[in-house]
Amino acid sequence: MTPQDWLRVQARLHKLGFNPGPIDGVRGRLTITAVRRFQQANGLVADGIVGPKTLAALFEAAEAPPVSSVDGMPWFEEAQRLVGVAEAPGAADNAVILDWAKDLDIHYPGDDIPWCGLFVGHCVGATLPDEGLPSAVLRARAWESFGQPCRPQLGAVMVFWRKSLASGMGHVGFYAGEDPDAFLILGGNQSDKVSRARVGRDRFLGARWPLTALPPAGGAVLVAAEGGLSTNEA
């Protein structure tokens, strides 16, 4: 769902007496709570996800389709929204990145510390508040035990080794496509910012899916191989 979609959903919730907080097009915690309260009041599964049944209950059948798509992968939409967020130069820190850690109650002293795991933790934690996160969110390879295993598909959490398989170091981000040699990953700390980068298939460790989201049902998304393989993820 786009920010415009969320503006419509928030406005509708507000009209129906379910306070979504600021009508700003952002799927934040207040909006999730309002969706849940609406779902409870209408005999729906109160998961905070605006799926087809919730959309049908929110909007009258006679109205034009209110949104362009259902709320199937809110964590991935949050990741897309953050493309371009970058580390501050020099000794400074980007307050946006530090705030992700504060929201997750994680000690994180500065954005010079690898933050790919923090980025994934923020995207999942901010949009799926009941989802269990790894105990060591900052450790990329801790995400190998996150949620449930799945096939690589749009929105999946993708885990890779870094430096070497035996190093214990890794990288984590979200599947955005693939080509014969690499996965296209939407992730944080890729060239020091949130971006899309090609990560070699030979480094792939596993794909995971949130337990509290709609079940994984996607497949491969083929994209053109543009640019070289990522070598800067720390």
N, C-alpha and C positions, 0 to 999 in steps of 0.2 A: 504494500500500500504506500502511496506517495504522501508527502506532507499535505497536499490538497485533499486527499482522501481522508486523512486524519482530522483535518479541519471540519469536514462534513460530519464525521462520526462524533467528534467532540461537540459540535453544535447541536446535533440530534440528541445526544445524551443530556446536554444542558437543558434543552427544551422539554425533555421528558422528566426532569427533576433529579437527574443523577450527575452530581457535580464532577466534571472531569478536570477541574483546575483551569489554568489558562488555556484559552482556545488558541493554540499556537502551532498546531500541526505536528507536535512531537508526542510520540507514544511513551509518556513518562509514567511514573508510578501512580500518580493521581488518576490518570486516564485508565490505567489498567484496573485500578480499584473500582472506578465507576463502571467499567465494562462488567466486572464481576458482580457488582451489586445489581446491575440490570439483568444479567443472566440469572442470578438467584431469584429475582422477582418474576421472571418469566419461565421458570421451570427448565432452564438450560444448564448444561454443565458449566460451572463457574470457574473456567480456566483463564479468563482474561484475554482470550484470543478471539478476534472477530472473524469467525469462520462463516460459512454459508448460512447456517441456522441462525446465528446471531444477527447477521446482516438482514435476513428476512424478517426477524422480529423487530429490528430497529427501524426499518424503513417499510412503508406501506407498499404493497405489491403494485399499486397504480403508479408509483413514482418511477422516474427513470433510474437505471442502475446507479446507485450512489457512489460507488468506488470502482476503481479500475481492476482491482484484484482483492482476494481475501487476505486476511492477516496470517499468512502461512509461515513466514520466516521473519519475525520481527527483529531477531538478532542480526540477521543479514542486512536488513534495511538500515539498522543503526550503523552497521559497518560501512555501508555505502554512503551514508550521510556524513561520515567523518573523514572521507577521502581528502587528503591534503593536510590534515593535522600533522604538524612536524615538531621535532625537538627544537628548543630554543638554542640559538648559537652560543658557543663558548660555555661559560660556567653557569649561565642562566638556565632556568627550567620553564617549560610550558605549563602554565597553571591548569590547563585543560587536562593534560595527562596526569598531573598530580591529583586532581580532583577525582579521577577514576579510582585511584587507590584509596582515597578517603572514603568514597562511597562504598567500597568493598571492605573497609576497615583493615587495609593492608599497609604495613610499614613500607614506604617507598620513598627514599630520601632524594632522588633526583632522576631526571630522564636520561642521564648518561648510563644508567643501568638498563640492560635489555628489557624492552617492554612489550614484546609481541604477545606474551601470555596475559599481561595486564590488559591489553587491548581486547583480546578475545573474552577475558573475564568481564570487562565492562559491558561489551555488547550483549553477552548472554545474561549477566546479572541484572542489567538495567531493564531488560525487556521480558525476561522470564524469572520473576522474583522467587518462585518456588523451586527453581532448578538448583540442584546441588553442584557446587563447583569443586575442583580439585583443592586439596588442603594446601597445596603449594602453587597457587595460581601463576606466580611469576616464572615457575619452571616449565618451559615449553613442553618437555616430554612427560610432565605430570598429566597432560591432557590426553595421554594414551588411555587413561582409565575413565575419562569423562563419559557420562551418559551411556549410550549404547552404540555398538559397532554398526556401520552402514557402508554401503557402496559410495565411492566418490560421486558426489552430486551437488547441485547448486545449494550453497549454504552450509554444507558439511564442514565440521571442524577437521582440519587436515594437519597431521603431525609429521614432522621430518627430523632427521638427525642433522647435526651441524658439525663441521670440522671432520669428524669421523663417527662411525657407528658406535665405537667403544668410548667416545669422549664423554658421554652423558649429556652433552649439550644438544640443543635442538631449536626448532622453529615451529611456530603454530600460526595458523591463519584460517581463512575460509575459502572453500572451493568456489572459483568463479569461472572455471572452464578448463579445457585441456587440449594439448596437441600431442603429436606422437612422442615427443621427447620430454615434455614437462607438464606440470599442472599450473594453471593460472591462479595465483593466490591473492586474495584481498586480505592484507594483513598490516599489522603495525610494525614499526621499526624496520621497514624495508627501505633501505637507503635513508634511514632516519626519519621516516614519515609513514603515514597511512597511505598505502598505494597498492597497485596491482603489479605483481611480479611473477615471472616464470621460475618455478622451482623444479629442479630435475627429478624425474620419476625415480631415479636410482636412490634418492634420499628418502623416499616415502616410507612411513612407518604404519600409518593407519588413519582411517576416517571415522569420526564419531558424530552422534546425533543427540540432541537434548531429549531427555525422557519426558519432559512436560510439554513438548511441542506436538504438533500434528505428526503422525508417523512419516518416516522417510519414504518417498515413493518416486523419486526422480532417477535420472540416469545421466550418462555422460553428456556434457555440453562441449561440442567441438569448436575450437577457435583457431584462428590463424596464428602461426608461430611468429611473433613479432618481437625483436630484440633478443639479447643474450640471456643466459641463465643468471638468476640472482646469486650474488656472492657477498652481499652486505646486509646482514640481518641482526646486527648487534651494535 
